[in-house]
Amino acid sequence: MATQEISSVSAQLSEAIASFLFTSFDDATKNLASRLHEKPIEDEPEPTPPESEPEPEPEPEPLFNVPYERNSHFVGRNDKLGELFSLWRPGQPGRIAVIGLGGIGKTELVVEFVYRLQKISPTTPIFWFRSFDLVSNTDATPPIPGSATGMQLDQWLDKPRGPDSMLVVDTADDFDILLQDDGESGRLLDKLRLFGGTIIILARNARSGGRLADPHDILTLQDLDLESSASLLRSRLGPHAKGTTAEIEEVARLMTFLPRAILQVATIITKTCMTVTQFLGLYNRGDSMRLRLFDKIKPVTQPDPRFSVIGRGVVDIRAFRNTFPEPSRILYQLYSLGGKDVPLSIFSNVDPLDMILIMFHLRGHVLVTEDVKNGTLSLHPLVCFALRSFLSSVRPEEDDEKVKEERRWFEEAVTTLADRYPNANYEDRDWWRGCFAQVLGVCDLQSDSLKAAIATIHHKEAAYFKQKGRYAEALRMAELARRVLPDPVPVEHLAVVQEQIDLLDLLGKYRDVQTALQKYPDDDGHSGALWKRRMQARLEQEEGANSYDSAVEIFQEIKNLKEASHVPMPDLLLSIDDYGSVLMLKGRYQDAAISCRKALADRTTFLGSSHKDTLASFHHLATILRLEGKFDEALHYSQEAIRGRETILGPDHPDTLQSKLVKARILMSVATSLSNFDEAESLLVDSSNRLSAILTEAHPIVIACRSDRAAIMLARGKYEASEQMNRATLSAREHGPWTEPSTHPDTLTSKHQLAELLRYKEGCRAADALSEEALTERTEILTNGTLTGNDFHPDQLTSLHHRAIVLSGLGEHQAALQKIDFALTGRRTILGSTHPDVYMSMTWKGEIMRSQLPSDSSHRNQALDAIEELHRQALEGLTWIFGSEHQNTLQCVTNIALAKNERGPSGHAEAETLYRHVYRAYQRNLGDLHPETLKSKSRLAEAMRILSPVYHTEAKKMWREACAGFSKIFGADAYLTIAAYKGYEKFLKTYTFPDS
């Protein structure tokens, strides 16, 4: 029966074609139709696309370093292979370019060539580099080679190669990489020109290939022509059409090489007197214009519906719909989902036997093609066109029930699409997104099922973008999902709201988070209630509210509840990690480290070392250990976090970049030389720039990067630049996204940093008011203000320590001593006795005590003994942590030298030796014109003067050089320059020098 139906349809189509051809055109058309009837036009075979690039071999053969396997199905191209062999000159330098369009088969051709060459000449070394194997990734820590050779091309070219070597460089569409000049080793193209062997370069065009190869050494690959279809169209066009070959071939392609469609297009172009260019412009405007073109264009064209592309010329949709209802359902759903490369899995709910019968009818009518390899179905493009025309037409009343049925088919297709839509881990999303865009274009969202389906797809896209670190795009998708759903949101879709709130938090939109949480229902079950509590705790944590106590309390409550309710291990470990992170912000570093170490150990056991949650634990632990002063261990964990996140999430993911920021801060903490600061700043700036593109310039994380840069500038001695950046950072934080930005902990950090900068740049008087303000506000915001027991915060103690130094510089030594005692006691209590901050408070306490030495020699010596003991312990600890040339260590040595000088002649020689060590260290690490180098130089000059008159002339010279240095870097009117000259004037007035 089915065979008879197909035969009948074929007969009708043959008669219709013959009628159209012989009644509508002149004798030439008759001859052409006869020729076509005798020799049917066959579609030109599509070129086999190159197979996807397999992963490079982990351990390539020494002489054959090619990251692709040989294509066992390679056929043809023998003439091009012969040309390649003719261009290869063994043992001589050679440059060959293989050019052609992307996907035309350049890579496949050269792969086949090198495998044949290996067989012919097995001793010829062959090396292959792809577009991403060309330049080393300087951000990777350490760089991770990806090519078959184990290194990138720019590194590989540094080693000499023999003239028998062959190098294949596949630039894909990234030829410009070869033209980039990194400023150090020059352009990669210039290196290639110096290569002694043979180079085969794969490029998209002759211009690129010609940069390396001579014109006669360029091999061009071309596709098959479309002569049969193009000649048919060209023969039916009037002289006014003026279509170029490319335009005619494009029209033929759009018409899928179907003679009827090509002839109808020729009629449209000829009778309307339009050009091929105009036709293409109109056709590409979209479906509405296409339907107009193929419909009646009064008075010039009146196509017969029997033969028209949008009529029954390709398929009679109405007849098929009436005869085959179940195949029509699949046909309509295929059309609703775009009609091209629709995954068979979309129809997995159809009974398998029914699907076989449906496909029998669809294939039998030549309406659908199946790609067995990829498991997809595609409608013939012109069948899609006919369906589009039919569905947009005015339907008779008797079709009302069928129209309703077709709407149910559409809803079923969209619901199934939502169910099958890929999760966040699926990368190949192009078809799904294109299909979804088409659905959105025709979906009127009149039913709850359609709303739920559309919201589900938006939500899945939000999850994908979030996993990629593209938070702004993810938030846009989440908001679209939320808008589709009714208000209030049904319980089964509250995950959409949760995603939206989480993204608002990641983007630093804390006020919006607060508003959204207030609207979130309280009766969302146990897991929903815990989620809301966690988000409230995160908000409290970001706000720094209530000295972080409320966040600590909520996270501890959630952790306890999860431990008692036996939730899945990943959920419990998340709570443990959350708890550790908030303890860190509270300043309880030791407790925080214990919690995060447990989370890390258990996550490694249950999830593996490369799971994103485990990498988050690496990141958090590195952050805590840096604050604990355990820099080596912190650096190790930060490296693990970076390495894992680069692999799993990519180098530009916000989580990866934040791990790099942690590493930069560790490097800042231990930096001794300008080169160390260069490394930290480079990492900081690069990560900050990338984060600002993702999170915006106003995000707290990006602002924190600027704060860190200001600290680096201070350490470099660039006081003016540091002040400008500190003030800009303070202003940004005072207008930050928090409820109380003026007193947020980040804002207070900026105040403290600015006060510290002012002390270095302009002296203690300039820093007085701001240092007091920072201390007062940090004490109020971060503690209960008792200054007893454990009622301290590390940031508050930092301001307390600095305030003591400022007061001492102002001559208020008793108040300074009281505050440094508080700072030292508090730091010992909450940080432990071996923390570097404790050692710094110890040495500064000794220095402040020196300012209050008793006049009685006996008590004076006892005081000096106590001072030197503080310095000795501090120096031992600082040297152990930072080394002998870190600025903190050198500050301690300077304080020791000052104390030695107080002992009179017995201590002068030792003081001079210490000053000289400090000066040489600063000079070696920071340069001659760093402020600390100049200060230490003037101190050394003074020590030399005190030690012996023999050194007076040299001391005078050093004093003058120090003053000139301050004047050069800061100007003659700067505070530090004036202070230096005052010291020099005192030096000159007190002592005389022999005539020169």
Secondary structure, DSSP 4 states (H G I P E B T S, - for coil): -HHHHHHHHHHHHHHHHHHHHHHHS-HHHHHHHHHHHHS---PPPPPPPPPPPPPPPSS--SSEE-SS---TT----HHHHHHHHHH--TTS-EEEEEE--TTSSHHHHHHHHHHHHHHH-TTS-EEEE-GGGSS--TTSSS----STTSS-HHHHTTS---TT-EEEEE-TT-GGGGG-B-SSS-BHHHHHHT-SSEEEEEESSHHHHTTTS-GGGEEE------HHHHHHHHHHS-TT----HHHHHHHHHHTTT-HHHHHHHHHHHHHHT--HHHHHHHHTT-HHHHHHHHS-BTTTB---TTT-TTTTSS--HHHHHHH-HHHHHHHHHHHHTTSSSEEGGGGTTS-HHHHHHHHHHHHHTT-EEEETTTTEEEE-HHHHHHHHHHHHSPPPGGGHHHHHHHHHHHHHHHHHHHHHS--TT----HHHHHHHHHHHHH----SHHHHHHHHHHHHHHHHHHHHTT-HHHHHHHHHHHHHHS-SSPPGGGHHHHHHHHHHHHHTT-HHHHHHHHHHS-S-SHHHHHHHHHHHHHHHHHHHTGGGGHHHHHHHHHHHHHHHHHT--HHHHHHHHHHHHHHHHHHT-HHHHHHHHHHHHHHHHHHH-TTSHHHHHHHHHHHHHHHHHT-HHHHHHHHHHHHHHHHHHT-TTSHHHHHHHHHHHHHHHHH--SHHHHHHHHHHHHHHHHHHHHHH-TTSHHHHHHHHHHHHHHHHHT-HHHHHHHHHHHHHHHHT-SSSSGGGSHHHHHHHHHHHHHHHHHH-HHHHHHHHHHHHHHHHHHHS-S--STT---HHHHHHHHHHHHHHHHTT-HHHHHHHHHHHHHHHHHHH-TT-HHHHHHHHHHHHHHHTT--SSHHHHHHHHHHHHHHHHHHHHHHHHHH-TTSHHHHHHHHHHHHHHHTTTHHHHHHHHHHHHHHHHHHHHHH-TTSHHHHHHHHHHHHHHHHH-GGGHHHHHHHHHHHHHHHHHHH-TTSHHHHHHHHHHHHHHHH------
